[in-house]
Amino acid sequence: MWEWNRLRALDALSRTGSVREAATLLGMSGPAVSQQLRRLEAEAGVKVVEPCGRGIRLTSEGEVLARYAGRVAALMQEADNAVHARDPLAGVVRIGAVASAVRTVLTTELADLRAAHPGVDVFVEDGEAVDHVRRLAEGHLDLVIAESWSPTPVRLPAGLTYRRLAREEAYIALPAGHPGHTRAEVDLRDLEGASWATCPAGSDPHVALTQIAHSRGVDVDVRFHVADHVTQIELVRAGLAVACVPASARRYASDDVTFLPLAEPLWRELVLATNRRGSSRAVLHLADRLARLGGD
């Protein structure tokens, strides 16, 4: 029969797509992973990997076996959780989140987690949803809090699931002296020619804004690519740009900035993504705490 370490190596390769990434995920060396795969092939009596360019890929038999390896990995995690159900929470939780979620959702929860469960080590990285979701699927992250904007909802790879934490309307931030600051709402056509501050090109907020602008026949002239909404508001306050920000960001503004709803509403959701392959007790505990914040 196949040993667990062999299946574990195959599962990691299936998730990451390379021996190097699989080795990083497992905390092993690349040669050690390759050795486990060769031994698995000898035990299974079939080829599970084959050359592909400078790397390798799964054979059709390898893909079949990898699906079972993933199920075994999930069961092994469930077994570990059950055996240690009475132990204090411990281990590592790796979180990917957009900056606004770190500021508004995570800060208090992580402080409470540290106080109640000092054996849990938490690592947080800021970034874009598309990168975080990929790293979650590969196993490099345990939880992801991602933005999902109404014109372009976030897409999750197979094997991931999500719960909604919050839903909020987006507003246009204008300098207080802007000609349109006294209106009840903003039509993007009224901002033709304005300089914009928005998230990096290709990010979900940037794509959502440009899509809704194009639907109104407007091109968005982005002069400032800044991932953090609070920094975007500061650029607006200085009179350098206008910006589209979620409602929660308004709390960080001064009297020098006016927030108006869009004539064609735009919405942002914060979603909590997890991996169906199985999570540690510490990850499940934090995920449940965060989900309760969203009323899930």
Phi, psi and omega per residue, in radians:
M1 nan 2.802 -3.061
W2 -1.439 2.359 3.126
E3 -1.370 2.636 -3.080
W4 -1.051 -0.690 -3.134
N5 -1.064 -0.594 3.098
R6 -1.172 -0.838 -3.137
L7 -1.122 -0.636 3.120
R8 -1.086 -0.726 3.103
A9 -1.137 -0.717 3.121
L10 -1.142 -0.727 3.116
D11 -1.071 -0.756 -3.140
A12 -1.133 -0.706 3.105
L13 -1.118 -0.729 3.128
S14 -1.075 -0.663 -3.092
R15 -1.330 -0.654 -3.013
T16 -1.742 -0.475 3.103
G17 1.530 -0.008 3.122
S18 -2.637 2.660 3.113
V19 -1.125 -0.700 -3.127
R20 -1.065 -0.827 -3.136
E21 -1.191 -0.639 3.095
A22 -1.105 -0.714 3.118
A23 -1.105 -0.723 3.105
T24 -1.085 -0.751 -3.131
L25 -1.094 -0.679 -3.065
L26 -1.576 -0.155 -3.074
G27 1.238 0.600 -3.135
M28 -2.114 3.032 3.009
S29 -1.516 2.768 3.092
G30 -1.028 -0.819 3.105
P31 -1.037 -0.595 3.128
A32 -1.169 -0.677 3.089
V33 -1.139 -0.797 3.129
S34 -1.048 -0.669 3.115
Q35 -1.120 -0.733 3.113
Q36 -1.093 -0.674 3.128
L37 -1.174 -0.703 3.110
R38 -1.117 -0.725 3.120
R39 -1.160 -0.629 3.087
L40 -1.112 -0.723 3.105
E41 -1.073 -0.706 3.118
A42 -1.137 -0.704 -3.124
E43 -1.262 -0.657 -3.102
A44 -1.437 -0.394 -3.120
G45 1.333 0.333 3.096
V46 -2.447 2.790 3.021
K47 -1.403 2.254 3.119
V48 -1.863 -0.309 3.083
V49 -2.345 2.752 3.097
E50 -2.549 2.716 -3.132
P51 -1.075 2.529 3.066
C52 -2.593 1.743 -3.064
G53 1.107 -2.196 3.109
R54 -1.587 -0.044 -3.119
G55 -2.123 -2.675 3.097
I56 -2.356 2.863 3.062
R57 -2.477 2.852 3.128
L58 -1.291 2.470 2.963
T59 -1.343 3.030 3.093
S60 -1.066 -0.677 3.079
E61 -1.177 -0.637 3.103
G62 -1.125 -0.653 3.109
E63 -1.142 -0.690 3.096
V64 -1.091 -0.840 -3.110
L65 -1.157 -0.599 3.138
A66 -1.134 -0.603 3.103
R67 -1.101 -0.717 3.097
Y68 -1.226 -0.615 3.108
A69 -1.087 -0.672 3.098
G70 -1.115 -0.689 3.111
R71 -1.177 -0.663 3.090
V72 -1.131 -0.715 3.131
A73 -1.052 -0.732 3.119
A74 -1.132 -0.718 3.129
L75 -1.164 -0.666 3.111
M76 -1.116 -0.677 3.100
Q77 -1.167 -0.714 3.085
E78 -1.077 -0.716 3.130
A79 -1.112 -0.755 3.128
D80 -1.099 -0.716 3.107
N81 -1.090 -0.721 -3.109
A82 -1.194 -0.736 -3.118
V83 -1.119 -0.617 -3.072
H84 -1.828 0.399 -3.064
A85 -1.024 -0.522 -3.097
R86 -1.629 -0.068 -3.133
D87 -1.364 2.707 3.002
P88 -1.046 2.558 3.099
L89 -1.081 2.374 -3.140
A90 -2.706 2.908 3.098
G91 2.026 -2.960 -3.058
V92 -1.946 2.385 3.026
V93 -2.142 2.109 -3.107
R94 -1.906 2.112 -3.002
I95 -2.093 2.356 2.961
G96 -1.934 2.310 -3.083
A97 -2.698 2.642 2.986
V98 -1.234 2.687 -3.028
A99 -1.009 -0.697 -3.111
S100 -1.123 -0.571 3.109
A101 -1.257 -0.640 3.075
V102 -1.051 -0.739 -3.068
R103 -1.282 -0.713 -2.979
T104 -1.756 -0.440 -3.035
V105 -1.952 -0.777 -2.957
L106 -1.458 -0.617 -2.934
T107 -0.931 -0.936 -3.107
T108 -1.156 -0.748 -3.107
E109 -1.107 -0.701 -3.127
L110 -1.230 -0.599 3.073
A111 -1.128 -0.743 3.104
D112 -1.133 -0.694 3.138
L113 -1.101 -0.765 -3.141
R114 -1.090 -0.710 -3.123
A115 -1.187 -0.700 -3.065
A116 -1.480 -0.515 -3.043
H117 -2.382 1.333 -3.076
P118 -1.123 -0.239 3.130
G119 -1.416 -0.053 3.136
V120 -1.705 2.149 3.076
D121 -1.744 2.181 -3.098
V122 -1.971 2.348 3.055
F123 -2.146 2.304 -3.092
V124 -2.173 2.380 3.046
E125 -2.271 2.372 3.088
D126 -1.467 2.693 3.098
G127 2.852 -2.978 -3.103
E128 -1.563 2.599 -3.073
A129 -1.021 -0.707 -3.067
V130 -1.076 -0.675 3.114
D131 -1.266 -0.749 -3.132
H132 -1.115 -0.719 -3.127
V133 -1.109 -0.721 3.096
R134 -1.073 -0.783 -3.116
R135 -1.187 -0.530 3.048
L136 -1.161 -0.774 3.128
A137 -1.101 -0.615 -3.129
E138 -1.349 -0.318 3.135
G139 1.761 0.071 -3.141
H140 -1.408 -0.324 3.059
L141 -2.186 2.701 -3.133
D142 -1.804 -0.587 3.125
L143 -2.415 2.577 3.061
V144 -2.371 2.282 2.962
I145 -1.875 1.967 -3.008
A146 -2.085 2.711 3.000
E147 -1.482 2.520 3.038
S148 -2.396 1.905 -3.055
W149 -1.653 2.549 -2.957
S150 -0.982 -0.680 3.128
P151 -1.293 -0.444 -3.037
T152 -2.380 1.249 -3.107
P153 -1.030 2.561 -3.091
V154 -1.086 2.474 3.120
R155 -1.911 2.257 -3.105
L156 -1.869 2.373 3.060
P157 -1.125 2.839 3.071
A158 -1.018 2.459 3.131
G159 1.722 -0.162 3.096
L160 -1.910 2.661 3.071
T161 -2.356 2.813 -3.123
Y162 -2.517 2.747 3.034
R163 -2.257 2.507 -3.126
R164 -1.413 2.299 3.101
L165 -1.720 -0.645 -3.081
A166 -2.768 2.689 3.051
R167 -2.397 2.239 -3.085
E168 -2.556 2.638 3.126
E169 -1.382 2.609 3.065
A170 -1.606 2.584 3.129
Y171 -2.197 2.688 3.015
I172 -1.616 2.186 3.103
A173 -1.651 2.160 -3.118
L174 -2.137 2.554 2.993
P175 -1.044 2.549 -3.046
A176 -0.981 -0.540 -3.117
G177 -1.565 0.096 -3.119
H178 -1.110 2.484 -3.104
P179 -0.986 -0.469 -3.090
G180 -1.665 0.136 -2.980
H181 -1.245 -0.246 -3.126
T182 -1.645 -0.042 -3.108
R183 -1.324 2.859 3.130
A184 -1.407 -0.481 3.136
E185 -2.698 2.958 -3.076
V186 -2.077 2.287 2.922
D187 -1.727 2.235 -3.084
L188 -1.026 -0.395 3.091
R189 -1.149 -0.419 3.108
D190 -1.324 -0.195 -3.124
L191 -1.862 0.300 3.091
E192 -0.999 2.224 3.135
G193 1.577 -0.079 3.127
A194 -1.292 2.659 3.010
S195 -1.523 2.361 -3.048
W196 -2.004 2.620 2.897
A197 -1.998 2.178 3.134
T198 -2.617 3.078 -3.114
C199 -1.207 2.915 -3.069
P200 -0.955 2.610 3.122
A201 -0.964 2.343 -3.135
G202 1.579 -0.237 3.097
S203 -1.276 2.808 -3.102
D204 -1.029 -0.799 3.124
P205 -1.103 -0.674 3.129
H206 -1.132 -0.798 3.141
V207 -1.112 -0.736 -3.137
A208 -1.067 -0.787 -3.134
L209 -1.118 -0.818 -3.101
T210 -1.158 -0.607 3.129
Q211 -1.171 -0.795 -3.123
I212 -1.197 -0.553 3.078
A213 -1.171 -0.761 3.130
H214 -1.103 -0.583 3.102
S215 -1.143 -0.357 3.099
R216 -1.753 0.115 3.121
G217 1.315 0.498 -3.066
V218 -2.092 2.425 2.977
D219 -1.714 2.325 -3.127
V220 -1.602 2.117 -3.141
D221 -1.627 1.640 -3.090
V222 -1.542 2.093 3.116
R223 -1.843 -0.358 -3.086
F224 -2.278 1.973 3.068
H225 -1.715 1.777 -3.056
V226 -2.337 2.195 -3.046
A227 -1.263 -0.498 -3.019
D228 -1.592 2.209 -3.112
H229 -1.146 -0.594 3.139
V230 -1.115 -0.700 3.082
T231 -1.158 -0.650 3.069
Q232 -1.033 -0.729 3.131
I233 -1.109 -0.636 3.098
E234 -1.123 -0.649 3.074
L235 -1.139 -0.653 3.068
V236 -1.137 -0.806 -3.129
R237 -0.990 -0.612 3.139
A238 -1.373 -0.050 3.131
G239 1.390 0.281 -3.079
L240 -1.587 -0.320 -3.023
A241 -2.853 2.974 2.867
V242 -1.976 2.836 -3.078
A243 -2.605 2.770 3.050
C244 -1.988 2.025 -3.020
V245 -2.295 2.681 3.069
P246 -1.199 2.746 -3.063
A247 -0.972 -0.651 -3.085
S248 -1.097 -0.386 -3.117
A249 -1.309 -0.253 -3.082
R250 -1.136 -0.408 -3.105
R251 -1.148 -0.293 -3.087
Y252 -1.694 0.137 -3.079
A253 -1.647 2.886 3.066
S254 -1.944 -3.067 3.127
D255 -1.199 -0.147 -3.118
D256 -1.444 -0.030 -3.097
V257 -2.196 2.366 3.088
T258 -1.941 2.378 3.135
F259 -1.980 2.207 -3.136
L260 -2.228 2.470 3.071
P261 -1.233 2.754 3.101
L262 -1.436 2.522 3.065
A263 -1.078 -0.649 3.019
E264 -1.859 1.750 -2.949
P265 -0.999 2.534 3.091
L266 -2.207 2.350 -3.058
W267 -2.138 2.579 3.019
R268 -2.143 2.366 2.978
E269 -1.974 2.536 2.906
L270 -1.781 2.187 -3.104
V271 -2.101 2.524 3.099
L272 -1.776 1.999 -3.116
A273 -1.803 2.404 3.095
T274 -2.341 2.982 -3.086
N275 -1.813 2.254 -3.139
R276 -1.205 -0.210 -3.073
R277 -1.225 -0.171 3.127
G278 2.071 2.463 -3.118
S279 -2.319 2.721 3.106
S280 -1.202 2.917 3.123
R281 -1.077 -0.675 3.140
A282 -1.119 -0.729 3.118
V283 -1.136 -0.786 3.139
L284 -1.092 -0.696 3.136
H285 -1.070 -0.853 -3.121
L286 -1.166 -0.695 3.125
A287 -1.064 -0.734 3.124
D288 -1.148 -0.692 3.106
R289 -1.081 -0.796 -3.131
L290 -1.168 -0.678 -3.137
A291 -1.114 -0.614 3.128
R292 -1.153 -0.504 3.063
L293 -1.068 -0.571 3.131
G294 -1.563 0.086 3.141
G295 1.278 0.359 -3.106
D296 -1.395 nan nan
